[in-house]
Amino acid sequence: MEKIVIFWFRRDLRLDDNAGLYHALKSGLKVLPIFIFDENILHKLDSKNDARVDFIYKCLDKINKKLTEFNSSILVKIGKPDFIWNELITTYKIKSVYANHDYEPYAKERDTKVLEMLEKHKIDFHTFKDQVIFEKSEVTKDDGKPYTVFTPFSRKWKDKITDYYLKSYPNEKYFSNFTSFLHQFPTIKDIGFDENLVAFPSDNLNENIVKNYTIQRDFPAISGTSRLSVHLRFGSISIRKLAQNAFKLNETWLNELIWRDFYMMILHHFPHVTKGAFKHIYNQIEWRNNEQEFKAWCQGKTGYPIVDAGMRELNATGFMHNRVRMIVASFLTKHLLINWQWGEAYFAKKLLDFDLSANNGGWQWAAGCGCDAAPYFRVFNPYLQTEKFDKDRKYIKKWVPEFSDPFKYPKPIVVHDFARKRAIETYSKTLKSEV
């Protein structure tokens, strides 16, 4: 049996401009590409109709079809990674395993276990930076400490950037180096899931949208955002190629890509954010955590049309416009005084583009407890937000068509002025030392 190397797809579901795959293809041995549907993750999903599983499946199908052009295929396995790797080690003569870095706590724990297993069999495990431009401690303060405020981080990021960091990997030159093993590609039923009818956004970059991003991005009724977040989340597009375009087209859009790097960096240096507030004192806030009000928020029945429109869009499509994400998060944490972690968990279940670092960062920003967060006394007024960003109620009418009918649409579950005052008093009671 000939020696091979394995490339392990994870959050990098593409063949082009893929760092780890490039190095595998240049290793001098034939490359077996694999993907593992991880039962540790799948078993936590609420539905067998989870659109994210279907999205991954469609990405893998696309990869497999391309590989068949080179008389190859991807090996798709379903199970727990340690069991799968044990099986692979006994089935193939593996010299090395290649993959790209993953920064989330579970992924790091998983990779440590796999590394230990591979080392016992004298198999090398090489991983590479691929899903961000700068990672870990590549962008730090002059004293080497991590940034906790975005603006100086972004300045240093831009000062450091060169063509070297943006250069694409020419993987296509080496596609003949895949193994000629032909594996049966599973159906989605084989994985234990159903096809989802959600219409996934295209992975094509709309340059006109990006050029006009600065002036259109805050208006949810307009198609003013790239809608590429789900592709970034699963790596079906290259962050390097997007950054190349961002430099040419729009700095505001580039800043959004830098926010991704920022939150990944925060997750690396401050892993406690996954368990509680970045600023520890905020863990002491006395949340009301009213379950009926939380249910109304989840269902889009709060009596605040802009909030309800956002939640209904999320529930129906797995997407929510970024401006509206801020509004609904502020409403939950400030108006209802419900722990931001409840909202974070709900978004984690529903968002197609759910990304732990960005989701956590966004929720902590809204609640005031994160790094570079909105101050605790900033409470979004849903009515003013509506006037500024959905003045003609186009977005609201799309998702809450009954909002103008007092017999069909619920009354507000809380009065804004009262809720704002209550939130500030509750926060300031805990944060006396900061007031």
TORKOL-4160 file (C-alpha; in steps of 0.2 Angstrom, whole numbers, padded with zeros to 4 digits, m for minus):
435
<pt num="1" X="0000" Y="0000" Z="0000"/>
<pt num="2" X="0007" Y="0017" Z="m0005"/>
<pt num="3" X="0010" Y="0031" Z="0008"/>
<pt num="4" X="m0003" Y="0045" Z="0007"/>
<pt num="5" X="m0006" Y="0061" Z="0016"/>
<pt num="6" X="m0024" Y="0066" Z="0021"/>
<pt num="7" X="m0031" Y="0084" Z="0020"/>
<pt num="8" X="m0045" Y="0086" Z="0033"/>
<pt num="9" X="m0059" Y="0099" Z="0028"/>
<pt num="10" X="m0067" Y="0108" Z="0042"/>
<pt num="11" X="m0071" Y="0126" Z="0040"/>
<pt num="12" X="m0063" Y="0128" Z="0023"/>
<pt num="13" X="m0075" Y="0120" Z="0011"/>
<pt num="14" X="m0067" Y="0125" Z="m0005"/>
<pt num="15" X="m0053" Y="0118" Z="m0017"/>
<pt num="16" X="m0047" Y="0135" Z="m0022"/>
<pt num="17" X="m0035" Y="0146" Z="m0012"/>
<pt num="18" X="m0035" Y="0134" Z="0003"/>
<pt num="19" X="m0019" Y="0136" Z="0013"/>
<pt num="20" X="m0019" Y="0118" Z="0021"/>
<pt num="21" X="m0024" Y="0110" Z="0005"/>
<pt num="22" X="m0011" Y="0119" Z="m0004"/>
<pt num="23" X="0003" Y="0112" Z="0007"/>
<pt num="24" X="m0004" Y="0095" Z="0007"/>
<pt num="25" X="m0005" Y="0095" Z="m0012"/>
<pt num="26" X="0014" Y="0100" Z="m0013"/>
<pt num="27" X="0019" Y="0087" Z="0000"/>
<pt num="28" X="0026" Y="0075" Z="m0013"/>
<pt num="29" X="0013" Y="0062" Z="m0009"/>
<pt num="30" X="m0005" Y="0059" Z="m0016"/>
<pt num="31" X="m0018" Y="0068" Z="m0006"/>
<pt num="32" X="m0034" Y="0060" Z="0001"/>
<pt num="33" X="m0047" Y="0073" Z="0005"/>
<pt num="34" X="m0059" Y="0069" Z="0019"/>
<pt num="35" X="m0073" Y="0077" Z="0029"/>
<pt num="36" X="m0081" Y="0071" Z="0045"/>
<pt num="37" X="m0099" Y="0074" Z="0050"/>
<pt num="38" X="m0095" Y="0076" Z="0069"/>
<pt num="39" X="m0108" Y="0067" Z="0079"/>
<pt num="40" X="m0103" Y="0077" Z="0094"/>
<pt num="41" X="m0110" Y="0092" Z="0085"/>
<pt num="42" X="m0124" Y="0084" Z="0075"/>
<pt num="43" X="m0132" Y="0077" Z="0091"/>
<pt num="44" X="m0134" Y="0094" Z="0099"/>
<pt num="45" X="m0144" Y="0100" Z="0084"/>
<pt num="46" X="m0163" Y="0102" Z="0087"/>
<pt num="47" X="m0169" Y="0097" Z="0070"/>
<pt num="48" X="m0165" Y="0084" Z="0057"/>
<pt num="49" X="m0169" Y="0098" Z="0045"/>
<pt num="50" X="m0155" Y="0110" Z="0050"/>
<pt num="51" X="m0150" Y="0121" Z="0035"/>
<pt num="52" X="m0132" Y="0122" Z="0040"/>
<pt num="53" X="m0130" Y="0103" Z="0038"/>
<pt num="54" X="m0138" Y="0105" Z="0021"/>
<pt num="55" X="m0126" Y="0119" Z="0017"/>
<pt num="56" X="m0111" Y="0109" Z="0022"/>
<pt num="57" X="m0118" Y="0094" Z="0012"/>
<pt num="58" X="m0120" Y="0105" Z="m0004"/>
<pt num="59" X="m0102" Y="0112" Z="m0002"/>
<pt num="60" X="m0095" Y="0094" Z="m0001"/>
<pt num="61" X="m0106" Y="0089" Z="m0016"/>
<pt num="62" X="m0098" Y="0103" Z="m0026"/>
<pt num="63" X="m0081" Y="0098" Z="m0020"/>
<pt num="64" X="m0084" Y="0080" Z="m0025"/>
<pt num="65" X="m0090" Y="0084" Z="m0042"/>
<pt num="66" X="m0074" Y="0094" Z="m0046"/>
<pt num="67" X="m0063" Y="0080" Z="m0039"/>
<pt num="68" X="m0071" Y="0068" Z="m0051"/>
<pt num="69" X="m0064" Y="0078" Z="m0065"/>
<pt num="70" X="m0047" Y="0072" Z="m0059"/>
<pt num="71" X="m0052" Y="0054" Z="m0056"/>
<pt num="72" X="m0053" Y="0057" Z="m0037"/>
<pt num="73" X="m0067" Y="0060" Z="m0024"/>
<pt num="74" X="m0069" Y="0066" Z="m0006"/>
<pt num="75" X="m0071" Y="0053" Z="0008"/>
<pt num="76" X="m0085" Y="0058" Z="0019"/>
<pt num="77" X="m0087" Y="0050" Z="0036"/>
<pt num="78" X="m0100" Y="0051" Z="0049"/>
<pt num="79" X="m0096" Y="0048" Z="0068"/>
<pt num="80" X="m0085" Y="0054" Z="0082"/>
<pt num="81" X="m0068" Y="0061" Z="0076"/>
<pt num="82" X="m0057" Y="0050" Z="0087"/>
<pt num="83" X="m0066" Y="0034" Z="0081"/>
<pt num="84" X="m0065" Y="0040" Z="0063"/>
<pt num="85" X="m0047" Y="0043" Z="0064"/>
<pt num="86" X="m0043" Y="0027" Z="0072"/>
<pt num="87" X="m0052" Y="0019" Z="0058"/>
<pt num="88" X="m0042" Y="0029" Z="0045"/>
<pt num="89" X="m0025" Y="0025" Z="0053"/>
<pt num="90" X="m0029" Y="0006" Z="0052"/>
<pt num="91" X="m0036" Y="0008" Z="0034"/>
<pt num="92" X="m0022" Y="0019" Z="0025"/>
<pt num="93" X="m0004" Y="0021" Z="0026"/>
<pt num="94" X="m0003" Y="0039" Z="0032"/>
<pt num="95" X="0013" Y="0049" Z="0032"/>
<pt num="96" X="0005" Y="0066" Z="0037"/>
<pt num="97" X="m0012" Y="0075" Z="0040"/>
<pt num="98" X="m0015" Y="0092" Z="0034"/>
<pt num="99" X="m0029" Y="0104" Z="0040"/>
<pt num="100" X="m0032" Y="0123" Z="0044"/>
<pt num="101" X="m0032" Y="0131" Z="0061"/>
<pt num="102" X="m0049" Y="0131" Z="0070"/>
<pt num="103" X="m0050" Y="0143" Z="0085"/>
<pt num="104" X="m0066" Y="0138" Z="0094"/>
<pt num="105" X="m0064" Y="0129" Z="0111"/>
<pt num="106" X="m0072" Y="0112" Z="0106"/>
<pt num="107" X="m0061" Y="0112" Z="0090"/>
<pt num="108" X="m0045" Y="0115" Z="0099"/>
<pt num="109" X="m0049" Y="0101" Z="0111"/>
<pt num="110" X="m0054" Y="0089" Z="0097"/>
<pt num="111" X="m0038" Y="0093" Z="0087"/>
<pt num="112" X="m0027" Y="0090" Z="0103"/>
<pt num="113" X="m0035" Y="0073" Z="0105"/>
<pt num="114" X="m0032" Y="0069" Z="0086"/>
<pt num="115" X="m0014" Y="0076" Z="0087"/>
<pt num="116" X="m0010" Y="0064" Z="0102"/>
<pt num="117" X="m0017" Y="0049" Z="0092"/>
<pt num="118" X="m0008" Y="0053" Z="0077"/>
<pt num="119" X="0009" Y="0056" Z="0086"/>
<pt num="120" X="0007" Y="0038" Z="0094"/>
<pt num="121" X="0007" Y="0031" Z="0076"/>
<pt num="122" X="0021" Y="0043" Z="0071"/>
<pt num="123" X="0010" Y="0053" Z="0059"/>
<pt num="124" X="0013" Y="0071" Z="0057"/>
<pt num="125" X="m0001" Y="0084" Z="0060"/>
<pt num="126" X="0001" Y="0100" Z="0050"/>
<pt num="127" X="m0011" Y="0115" Z="0052"/>
<pt num="128" X="m0011" Y="0132" Z="0044"/>
<pt num="129" X="m0019" Y="0149" Z="0045"/>
<pt num="130" X="m0033" Y="0150" Z="0033"/>
<pt num="131" X="m0050" Y="0158" Z="0039"/>
<pt num="132" X="m0043" Y="0175" Z="0045"/>
<pt num="133" X="m0030" Y="0187" Z="0038"/>
<pt num="134" X="m0021" Y="0189" Z="0055"/>
<pt num="135" X="m0023" Y="0177" Z="0069"/>
<pt num="136" X="m0019" Y="0175" Z="0088"/>
<pt num="137" X="m0004" Y="0187" Z="0092"/>
<pt num="138" X="0000" Y="0193" Z="0074"/>
<pt num="139" X="m0008" Y="0210" Z="0078"/>
<pt num="140" X="m0004" Y="0216" Z="0095"/>
<pt num="141" X="0000" Y="0232" Z="0105"/>
<pt num="142" X="0018" Y="0238" Z="0105"/>
<pt num="143" X="0021" Y="0229" Z="0121"/>
<pt num="144" X="0015" Y="0213" Z="0114"/>
<pt num="145" X="m0002" Y="0213" Z="0123"/>
<pt num="146" X="m0018" Y="0210" Z="0114"/>
<pt num="147" X="m0030" Y="0224" Z="0109"/>
<pt num="148" X="m0047" Y="0225" Z="0117"/>
<pt num="149" X="m0053" Y="0240" Z="0107"/>
<pt num="150" X="m0057" Y="0238" Z="0089"/>
<pt num="151" X="m0051" Y="0255" Z="0082"/>
<pt num="152" X="m0033" Y="0254" Z="0087"/>
<pt num="153" X="m0033" Y="0235" Z="0082"/>
<pt num="154" X="m0039" Y="0240" Z="0065"/>
<pt num="155" X="m0026" Y="0253" Z="0062"/>
<pt num="156" X="m0012" Y="0241" Z="0067"/>
<pt num="157" X="m0020" Y="0228" Z="0056"/>
<pt num="158" X="m0020" Y="0240" Z="0041"/>
<pt num="159" X="m0002" Y="0246" Z="0045"/>
<pt num="160" X="0004" Y="0228" Z="0045"/>
<pt num="161" X="m0005" Y="0222" Z="0029"/>
<pt num="162" X="0005" Y="0218" Z="0014"/>
<pt num="163" X="0002" Y="0208" Z="m0002"/>
<pt num="164" X="0010" Y="0193" Z="0006"/>
<pt num="165" X="m0004" Y="0191" Z="0018"/>
<pt num="166" X="m0017" Y="0193" Z="0004"/>
<pt num="167" X="m0009" Y="0182" Z="m0009"/>
<pt num="168" X="m0020" Y="0168" Z="m0015"/>
<pt num="169" X="m0013" Y="0150" Z="m0015"/>
<pt num="170" X="m0013" Y="0142" Z="m0033"/>
<pt num="171" X="m0020" Y="0126" Z="m0028"/>
<pt num="172" X="m0027" Y="0122" Z="m0046"/>
<pt num="173" X="m0009" Y="0119" Z="m0052"/>
<pt num="174" X="m0008" Y="0103" Z="m0041"/>
<pt num="175" X="m0025" Y="0095" Z="m0043"/>
<pt num="176" X="m0017" Y="0080" Z="m0051"/>
<pt num="177" X="m0010" Y="0076" Z="m0035"/>
<pt num="178" X="m0026" Y="0069" Z="m0027"/>
<pt num="179" X="m0028" Y="0051" Z="m0024"/>
<pt num="180" X="m0037" Y="0041" Z="m0037"/>
<pt num="181" X="m0048" Y="0033" Z="m0024"/>
<pt num="182" X="m0066" Y="0033" Z="m0029"/>
<pt num="183" X="m0078" Y="0034" Z="m0013"/>
<pt num="184" X="m0096" Y="0032" Z="m0013"/>
<pt num="185" X="m0103" Y="0050" Z="m0009"/>
<pt num="186" X="m0117" Y="0049" Z="0004"/>
<pt num="187" X="m0134" Y="0055" Z="0002"/>
<pt num="188" X="m0140" Y="0068" Z="0015"/>
<pt num="189" X="m0151" Y="0054" Z="0022"/>
<pt num="190" X="m0136" Y="0044" Z="0025"/>
<pt num="191" X="m0130" Y="0057" Z="0037"/>
<pt num="192" X="m0146" Y="0057" Z="0046"/>
<pt num="193" X="m0153" Y="0074" Z="0040"/>
<pt num="194" X="m0166" Y="0080" Z="0027"/>
<pt num="195" X="m0163" Y="0092" Z="0013"/>
<pt num="196" X="m0168" Y="0110" Z="0018"/>
<pt num="197" X="m0178" Y="0121" Z="0007"/>
<pt num="198" X="m0169" Y="0137" Z="0013"/>
<pt num="199" X="m0162" Y="0147" Z="m0002"/>
<pt num="200" X="m0144" Y="0150" Z="0002"/>
<pt num="201" X="m0136" Y="0166" Z="m0004"/>
<pt num="202" X="m0124" Y="0166" Z="m0019"/>
<pt num="203" X="m0105" Y="0165" Z="m0016"/>
<pt num="204" X="m0103" Y="0178" Z="m0030"/>
<pt num="205" X="m0097" Y="0195" Z="m0024"/>
<pt num="206" X="m0108" Y="0209" Z="m0030"/>
<pt num="207" X="m0096" Y="0223" Z="m0032"/>
<pt num="208" X="m0110" Y="0236" Z="m0034"/>
<pt num="209" X="m0117" Y="0231" Z="m0017"/>
<pt num="210" X="m0099" Y="0232" Z="m0009"/>
<pt num="211" X="m0096" Y="0249" Z="m0017"/>
<pt num="212" X="m0112" Y="0256" Z="m0010"/>
<pt num="213" X="m0110" Y="0247" Z="0006"/>
<pt num="214" X="m0106" Y="0263" Z="0017"/>
<pt num="215" X="m0122" Y="0272" Z="0013"/>
<pt num="216" X="m0134" Y="0257" Z="0011"/>
<pt num="217" X="m0129" Y="0244" Z="0024"/>
<pt num="218" X="m0140" Y="0250" Z="0038"/>
<pt num="219" X="m0157" Y="0249" Z="0029"/>
<pt num="220" X="m0164" Y="0231" Z="0031"/>
<pt num="221" X="m0177" Y="0234" Z="0017"/>
<pt num="222" X="m0163" Y="0237" Z="0004"/>
<pt num="223" X="m0152" Y="0223" Z="m0003"/>
<pt num="224" X="m0136" Y="0233" Z="0003"/>
<pt num="225" X="m0125" Y="0219" Z="0011"/>
<pt num="226" X="m0115" Y="0206" Z="0003"/>
<pt num="227" X="m0124" Y="0191" Z="0011"/>
<pt num="228" X="m0107" Y="0182" Z="0011"/>
<pt num="229" X="m0107" Y="0178" Z="0030"/>
<pt num="230" X="m0113" Y="0160" Z="0028"/>
<pt num="231" X="m0099" Y="0157" Z="0015"/>
<pt num="232" X="m0086" Y="0165" Z="0027"/>
<pt num="233" X="m0092" Y="0154" Z="0041"/>
<pt num="234" X="m0090" Y="0138" Z="0032"/>
<pt num="235" X="m0075" Y="0143" Z="0021"/>
<pt num="236" X="m0084" Y="0141" Z="0005"/>
<pt num="237" X="m0075" Y="0157" Z="m0001"/>
<pt num="238" X="m0058" Y="0163" Z="0003"/>
<pt num="239" X="m0056" Y="0177" Z="0016"/>
<pt num="240" X="m0040" Y="0183" Z="0006"/>
<pt num="241" X="m0049" Y="0185" Z="m0010"/>
<pt num="242" X="m0063" Y="0195" Z="m0001"/>
<pt num="243" X="m0050" Y="0206" Z="0007"/>
<pt num="244" X="m0041" Y="0209" Z="m0010"/>
<pt num="245" X="m0058" Y="0215" Z="m0016"/>
<pt num="246" X="m0062" Y="0225" Z="m0001"/>
<pt num="247" X="m0046" Y="0236" Z="m0003"/>
<pt num="248" X="m0051" Y="0240" Z="m0020"/>
<pt num="249" X="m0070" Y="0243" Z="m0017"/>
<pt num="250" X="m0074" Y="0250" Z="0000"/>
<pt num="251" X="m0065" Y="0253" Z="0017"/>
<pt num="252" X="m0081" Y="0251" Z="0027"/>
<pt num="253" X="m0083" Y="0234" Z="0021"/>
<pt num="254" X="m0065" Y="0230" Z="0024"/>
<pt num="255" X="m0068" Y="0235" Z="0042"/>
<pt num="256" X="m0081" Y="0222" Z="0043"/>
<pt num="257" X="m0069" Y="0209" Z="0038"/>
<pt num="258" X="m0056" Y="0216" Z="0051"/>
<pt num="259" X="m0070" Y="0214" Z="0064"/>
<pt num="260" X="m0070" Y="0195" Z="0061"/>
<pt num="261" X="m0051" Y="0194" Z="0064"/>
<pt num="262" X="m0054" Y="0205" Z="0080"/>
<pt num="263" X="m0067" Y="0194" Z="0088"/>
<pt num="264" X="m0056" Y="0178" Z="0083"/>
<pt num="265" X="m0042" Y="0186" Z="0092"/>
<pt num="266" X="m0052" Y="0190" Z="0107"/>
<pt num="267" X="m0058" Y="0172" Z="0108"/>
<pt num="268" X="m0040" Y="0166" Z="0107"/>
<pt num="269" X="m0033" Y="0177" Z="0121"/>
<pt num="270" X="m0049" Y="0178" Z="0132"/>
<pt num="271" X="m0057" Y="0161" Z="0131"/>
<pt num="272" X="m0068" Y="0165" Z="0146"/>
<pt num="273" X="m0079" Y="0175" Z="0135"/>
<pt num="274" X="m0088" Y="0159" Z="0130"/>
<pt num="275" X="m0093" Y="0156" Z="0148"/>
<pt num="276" X="m0097" Y="0174" Z="0154"/>
<pt num="277" X="m0094" Y="0192" Z="0152"/>
<pt num="278" X="m0078" Y="0199" Z="0145"/>
<pt num="279" X="m0079" Y="0212" Z="0159"/>
<pt num="280" X="m0082" Y="0200" Z="0174"/>
<pt num="281" X="m0092" Y="0213" Z="0185"/>
<pt num="282" X="m0106" Y="0211" Z="0172"/>
<pt num="283" X="m0109" Y="0193" Z="0177"/>
<pt num="284" X="m0116" Y="0201" Z="0193"/>
<pt num="285" X="m0131" Y="0210" Z="0185"/>
<pt num="286" X="m0148" Y="0205" Z="0191"/>
<pt num="287" X="m0156" Y="0199" Z="0175"/>
<pt num="288" X="m0175" Y="0197" Z="0176"/>
<pt num="289" X="m0175" Y="0182" Z="0164"/>
<pt num="290" X="m0194" Y="0182" Z="0162"/>
<pt num="291" X="m0197" Y="0166" Z="0151"/>
<pt num="292" X="m0214" Y="0172" Z="0144"/>
<pt num="293" X="m0206" Y="0188" Z="0138"/>
<pt num="294" X="m0191" Y="0178" Z="0131"/>
<pt num="295" X="m0204" Y="0167" Z="0121"/>
<pt num="296" X="m0212" Y="0183" Z="0114"/>
<pt num="297" X="m0195" Y="0189" Z="0109"/>
<pt num="298" X="m0191" Y="0173" Z="0100"/>
<pt num="299" X="m0207" Y="0172" Z="0091"/>
<pt num="300" X="m0207" Y="0190" Z="0086"/>
<pt num="301" X="m0222" Y="0195" Z="0096"/>
<pt num="302" X="m0216" Y="0209" Z="0107"/>
<pt num="303" X="m0227" Y="0223" Z="0100"/>
<pt num="304" X="m0211" Y="0232" Z="0094"/>
<pt num="305" X="m0213" Y="0230" Z="0075"/>
<pt num="306" X="m0194" Y="0232" Z="0070"/>
<pt num="307" X="m0189" Y="0219" Z="0084"/>
<pt num="308" X="m0203" Y="0207" Z="0078"/>
<pt num="309" X="m0198" Y="0209" Z="0060"/>
<pt num="310" X="m0180" Y="0204" Z="0064"/>
<pt num="311" X="m0185" Y="0189" Z="0074"/>
<pt num="312" X="m0197" Y="0183" Z="0061"/>
<pt num="313" X="m0184" Y="0185" Z="0047"/>
<pt num="314" X="m0172" Y="0175" Z="0057"/>
<pt num="315" X="m0184" Y="0161" Z="0061"/>
<pt num="316" X="m0190" Y="0160" Z="0043"/>
<pt num="317" X="m0173" Y="0161" Z="0034"/>
<pt num="318" X="m0159" Y="0159" Z="0046"/>
<pt num="319" X="m0153" Y="0177" Z="0042"/>
<pt num="320" X="m0155" Y="0194" Z="0050"/>
<pt num="321" X="m0149" Y="0210" Z="0044"/>
<pt num="322" X="m0135" Y="0217" Z="0055"/>
<pt num="323" X="m0143" Y="0233" Z="0060"/>
<pt num="324" X="m0158" Y="0223" Z="0066"/>
<pt num="325" X="m0147" Y="0211" Z="0075"/>
<pt num="326" X="m0141" Y="0226" Z="0086"/>
<pt num="327" X="m0159" Y="0232" Z="0088"/>
<pt num="328" X="m0166" Y="0215" Z="0094"/>
<pt num="329" X="m0150" Y="0211" Z="0105"/>
<pt num="330" X="m0152" Y="0228" Z="0114"/>
<pt num="331" X="m0170" Y="0225" Z="0116"/>
<pt num="332" X="m0168" Y="0208" Z="0124"/>
<pt num="333" X="m0154" Y="0214" Z="0136"/>
<pt num="334" X="m0160" Y="0232" Z="0140"/>
<pt num="335" X="m0178" Y="0233" Z="0138"/>
<pt num="336" X="m0182" Y="0215" Z="0145"/>
<pt num="337" X="m0167" Y="0213" Z="0155"/>
<pt num="338" X="m0164" Y="0195" Z="0149"/>
<pt num="339" X="m0147" Y="0188" Z="0150"/>
<pt num="340" X="m0137" Y="0191" Z="0134"/>
<pt num="341" X="m0132" Y="0172" Z="0134"/>
<pt num="342" X="m0150" Y="0167" Z="0131"/>
<pt num="343" X="m0150" Y="0178" Z="0115"/>
<pt num="344" X="m0133" Y="0171" Z="0111"/>
<pt num="345" X="m0139" Y="0153" Z="0112"/>
<pt num="346" X="m0155" Y="0157" Z="0102"/>
<pt num="347" X="m0145" Y="0165" Z="0088"/>
<pt num="348" X="m0133" Y="0150" Z="0089"/>
<pt num="349" X="m0147" Y="0138" Z="0085"/>
<pt num="350" X="m0155" Y="0149" Z="0071"/>
<pt num="351" X="m0142" Y="0158" Z="0061"/>
<pt num="352" X="m0135" Y="0150" Z="0045"/>
<pt num="353" X="m0119" Y="0161" Z="0048"/>
<pt num="354" X="m0117" Y="0157" Z="0066"/>
<pt num="355" X="m0099" Y="0159" Z="0071"/>
<pt num="356" X="m0095" Y="0158" Z="0089"/>
<pt num="357" X="m0083" Y="0172" Z="0090"/>
<pt num="358" X="m0093" Y="0185" Z="0081"/>
<pt num="359" X="m0110" Y="0180" Z="0089"/>
<pt num="360" X="m0102" Y="0181" Z="0106"/>
<pt num="361" X="m0094" Y="0197" Z="0102"/>
<pt num="362" X="m0110" Y="0205" Z="0095"/>
<pt num="363" X="m0120" Y="0200" Z="0110"/>
<pt num="364" X="m0108" Y="0206" Z="0123"/>
<pt num="365" X="m0106" Y="0222" Z="0113"/>
<pt num="366" X="m0125" Y="0225" Z="0114"/>
<pt num="367" X="m0126" Y="0220" Z="0132"/>
<pt num="368" X="m0112" Y="0232" Z="0136"/>
<pt num="369" X="m0101" Y="0218" Z="0144"/>
<pt num="370" X="m0089" Y="0215" Z="0130"/>
<pt num="371" X="m0073" Y="0222" Z="0124"/>
<pt num="372" X="m0076" Y="0239" Z="0116"/>
<pt num="373" X="m0094" Y="0237" Z="0119"/>
<pt num="374" X="m0108" Y="0250" Z="0119"/>
<pt num="375" X="m0109" Y="0259" Z="0136"/>
<pt num="376" X="m0122" Y="0251" Z="0148"/>
<pt num="377" X="m0133" Y="0267" Z="0147"/>
<pt num="378" X="m0135" Y="0266" Z="0128"/>
<pt num="379" X="m0152" Y="0259" Z="0126"/>
<pt num="380" X="m0158" Y="0258" Z="0107"/>
<pt num="381" X="m0175" Y="0266" Z="0105"/>
<pt num="382" X="m0184" Y="0254" Z="0093"/>
<pt num="383" X="m0195" Y="0268" Z="0087"/>
<pt num="384" X="m0181" Y="0280" Z="0083"/>
<pt num="385" X="m0171" Y="0265" Z="0075"/>
<pt num="386" X="m0187" Y="0262" Z="0064"/>
<pt num="387" X="m0188" Y="0280" Z="0059"/>
<pt num="388" X="m0170" Y="0281" Z="0054"/>
<pt num="389" X="m0168" Y="0264" Z="0045"/>
<pt num="390" X="m0185" Y="0258" Z="0040"/>
<pt num="391" X="m0195" Y="0275" Z="0038"/>
<pt num="392" X="m0207" Y="0268" Z="0025"/>
<pt num="393" X="m0209" Y="0252" Z="0035"/>
<pt num="394" X="m0205" Y="0241" Z="0020"/>
<pt num="395" X="m0195" Y="0229" Z="0030"/>
<pt num="396" X="m0208" Y="0229" Z="0044"/>
<pt num="397" X="m0222" Y="0226" Z="0031"/>
<pt num="398" X="m0213" Y="0211" Z="0024"/>
<pt num="399" X="m0211" Y="0202" Z="0040"/>
<pt num="400" X="m0225" Y="0209" Z="0051"/>
<pt num="401" X="m0239" Y="0213" Z="0039"/>
<pt num="402" X="m0252" Y="0214" Z="0053"/>
<pt num="403" X="m0243" Y="0227" Z="0063"/>
<pt num="404" X="m0255" Y="0241" Z="0059"/>
<pt num="405" X="m0270" Y="0231" Z="0065"/>
<pt num="406" X="m0273" Y="0233" Z="0083"/>
<pt num="407" X="m0284" Y="0218" Z="0084"/>
<pt num="408" X="m0271" Y="0206" Z="0076"/>
<pt num="409" X="m0254" Y="0214" Z="0082"/>
<pt num="410" X="m0250" Y="0213" Z="0101"/>
<pt num="411" X="m0247" Y="0228" Z="0112"/>
<pt num="412" X="m0229" Y="0232" Z="0117"/>
<pt num="413" X="m0224" Y="0220" Z="0131"/>
<pt num="414" X="m0215" Y="0234" Z="0139"/>
<pt num="415" X="m0215" Y="0253" Z="0138"/>
<pt num="416" X="m0199" Y="0260" Z="0131"/>
<pt num="417" X="m0196" Y="0275" Z="0143"/>
<pt num="418" X="m0200" Y="0264" Z="0158"/>
<pt num="419" X="m0189" Y="0250" Z="0151"/>
<pt num="420" X="m0174" Y="0262" Z="0148"/>
<pt num="421" X="m0175" Y="0269" Z="0165"/>
<pt num="422" X="m0176" Y="0252" Z="0173"/>
<pt num="423" X="m0161" Y="0245" Z="0163"/>
<pt num="424" X="m0150" Y="0260" Z="0167"/>
<pt num="425" X="m0154" Y="0258" Z="0186"/>
<pt num="426" X="m0151" Y="0239" Z="0186"/>
<pt num="427" X="m0135" Y="0241" Z="0177"/>
<pt num="428" X="m0128" Y="0256" Z="0187"/>
<pt num="429" X="m0133" Y="0246" Z="0204"/>
<pt num="430" X="m0121" Y="0233" Z="0199"/>
<pt num="431" X="m0108" Y="0244" Z="0191"/>
<pt num="432" X="m0107" Y="0257" Z="0204"/>
<pt num="433" X="m0088" Y="0257" Z="0203"/>
<pt num="434" X="m0089" Y="0261" Z="0185"/>
<pt num="435" X="m0102" Y="0275" Z="0185"/>
